[in-house]
């Protein structure tokens, strides 16, 4: 799976997003912009200052444009450096957005040819994942149980997979997905007592959620193949689209 980084949030950046989605439905897109607002029409700034237009009227695309096209929009974040060797973009606050792990997961051979070390990245990823899993287990034993029982089993790991997929690896979305799964688990015993509904219904519901999440990926993958087969010209036209929505020959 390819990863695209777009610096800027102008009409050209939006055109690039639309062009990418014409030929690649499943690729990861990260958009960086120093401004905190969604993309808007710069020529309408004078009308906004004069009180003749509001922000919604100035928007070049609807506010849900980024979510609909699965774009990770980092608004209010300024990019100050681009490191082609490390495949990373450095932001003004000093943080670094690296894409090596995603690249290794999508295509280890391509990552190796690009100078990355897939084995080390896999070990690093698994180590960090193990540390986080151990921290979650410690919280479960020390905070919930209070002691280590002789026979202990939990579905936290399986639930975490559902939460991560449901939240699409977005920190805010993961928070709400975790609250949803937690509410289902916490309410399952009372549901069985009051409504005589087995607690296994929660597992069935969780399986259905995973099924539809997987189906979404499969469908997007199929459409990506179809778009790649005959979407070259369409993608080129989308890149050359102007503010008026017309395309240049």
Secondary structure as GFF3:
##gff-version 3
##sequence-region A 1 249
A	DSSP	beta_strand	3	7	.	.	.	ID=ss1
A	DSSP	alpha_helix	11	23	.	.	.	ID=ss2
A	DSSP	beta_strand	28	33	.	.	.	ID=ss3
A	DSSP	three_ten_helix	42	44	.	.	.	ID=ss4
A	DSSP	alpha_helix	45	49	.	.	.	ID=ss5
A	DSSP	alpha_helix	55	58	.	.	.	ID=ss6
A	DSSP	alpha_helix	65	68	.	.	.	ID=ss7
A	DSSP	beta_strand	71	75	.	.	.	ID=ss8
A	DSSP	beta_strand	79	83	.	.	.	ID=ss9
A	DSSP	beta_strand	88	91	.	.	.	ID=ss10
A	DSSP	beta_strand	96	98	.	.	.	ID=ss11
A	DSSP	alpha_helix	100	106	.	.	.	ID=ss12
A	DSSP	alpha_helix	108	113	.	.	.	ID=ss13
A	DSSP	alpha_helix	118	139	.	.	.	ID=ss14
A	DSSP	pi_helix	140	145	.	.	.	ID=ss15
A	DSSP	alpha_helix	156	166	.	.	.	ID=ss16
A	DSSP	alpha_helix	171	195	.	.	.	ID=ss17
A	DSSP	alpha_helix	200	230	.	.	.	ID=ss18
A	DSSP	alpha_helix	232	239	.	.	.	ID=ss19
###
